[in-house]
């Protein structure tokens, strides 16, 4: 089947049209954005969509009156991808008729973007757009940390993780408290969650300690888990400190010149020494060092620098930022942007995500005995759509419960 799927050019207009017409879960996306399964609300009708067409033509401020018009316009344009923005004061397609200063974003999901290229300075298996099961460990670690931190610190419940289709993952938070956040509050949240400063240059990127030199409670709560990730991912899977460049980057983070000299001499004399042994060398020297407390803090900061989530802050700061819609097709890989279960994110393999060609082949092999609106159930897309539908059902139930409580009907 794999070879047959490769024969189908998933990026061709014909394949994309077939995918949108028969497999794209428009009803599920509509209910998710509308936050109910009834008549269209302003959360949908006043929502901006942007289409990217062949030739890098970009159509912004698209909006639709209902799910049917949404699908009809996608089939009309056959975009290579489309993005979702905020709900505005007016329908985005009517933007030109709005009085100056009155067309403003009102609500949109709080979103985060984690891109594997931000880990290029420390991963050893792939670079640039490449991604494999080994370096997916960086993404998995980020998902675990953010999933727990956001739920514990902010109380948000409706978190949807979506694989970007190539080298990263997106997070959509649909709690109403997140939807209505101002740009200033979004910036504040991003600032609070940013531990590793951006940039591809080497050197210390972590500076989160208070005057007492202790870690903030929110970071102290995850340092134990990240230490385990560090041992498995950084020292073993990636063997980050094996090369001269790798261990020199580590030595630059140790605030004791004499200790650095001792370690460098030992490692230069034994070029094949693996990262696990080099980290153990450091631990042994720190154990009886007169500045033990300072160096232990430095080692915790090193763990954070190599394992804590690296956020693309600009994606999260502004309500009017557009983000690629779930279940779109990535134009470079032809893979679908599918939801990811944070409970099993460690087992997720980007190479196993279905492509357009694979799905169309599965559909053809399934025959024509399925209803047009749920043909995805006959393909490997099914568990991913079901994940979105379960997420949406939880949002709708939560809103219903809040409404009942406000009306004095909760029991």
Phi, psi and omega in degrees: 000324183299318181293322178295321180296324180292338179287343179269120179282099184292345180268355181289150179303324181294316180292318179296319179298317179296320179297311180297321185286324189248338189237330184296129186277068181305315180301321181291318178295318179301311182297323180296311181289325181284339183058026167195164182253022181255218181294152179300133176256174180296338176300335177256310187293334180256018182270138177273136168239149177230132181255137169254120183256161177307142183088013180061034173277130187240118180252111179261172175057040170276142175210160189222148182282336180197181182298320182296317179293324176305306181295319182300319182288326176295318178292330179291316184269334186046064181292149175289337173195161171218154186240159182241134178242207185270172167278133180253171177294331177233163174300129182306325180292344177262013185306320184293338182267353181285145177293146180307133177087357182256350181265100187225149176289139181250317185206147171193159180302147169283123187238151176226150180228126175241119185247131184299333181296338177290348178259005182305323181295343185237346178272150185245350186268327183220166175219165176051238185278354182290150176204144179216178181298327181294310183279350172301339178304328177295317179294316181300317179298319179296319179298314181300315182293311183291321179304311181288317183296316182292318178294316184285317187276328185244349177075011179287144185244332190257080182254125178243116177265134183226122175297135186286349181097349181219289190222024181196192182213147179244149175239128176246124179248118190253005174302143183298327176300329176279321182301322187266006179301138174286167177299322181297318180289326176297317178298321180296318179295316179298318179298320180293325183272353179273116180249320179264115181294145183290165178121145182265000178287156179278173180113175184292127182241000184246125178212078187239005185276145178279182179298334178281359179070009179267158178285147172303147183307321182297325179276324176301331181289339184247354185297326178297314178296318182291331175296323177291319177299319180301313181299315185282313187275306186285313185280319186262296185298312183268335182048053191297329186263014181292318183277163177299317179299320181293313183283335175293325176296322177293313181299328180294345182261002181260119187273048177209108187297319182294318179295320178298317180298318179297314181294317182298317180299317180294319185283327176295324180287342181226076186300335183271005183296125183285167183298323180300318180289322180295319178294323177293323175303314180297315181299319181295319180291325180289329187306319183245020182281146180293337176253044185304313182298315179298316183288327176295321176297320178297321178293322175297318178296325177296316177302315179297316183298328183266348185230341185287148182306136176255110188264143168272091191300325185297332179296326189268341193284334190237135179297329185272010177288138179264143179224140183305134183289145172302147178073008169290168179258128176284124187294338182273328185249343187065013177275153183273143177278090190259152174297152180234131178281118181298337180290334182239022185297332179295332182269353182294137179233113180306328182289345181262359178290133184296147175258169177299314181300316179299316183293319179293324177294317177299320180295316179297321180289336182283344181085191186245033183264007181253152179291148186302324187282349181227034180296336178299338181295340180271006185232177179286002174282341188308308183297332180285318177295319178298327177295316177296319182294323177293320177299315180294319179300322179292322177297313182296318179295321179296317178294322179297318180294321178295319180296318179297320181294320179294329181272005179072026185251003182281139177216000000 
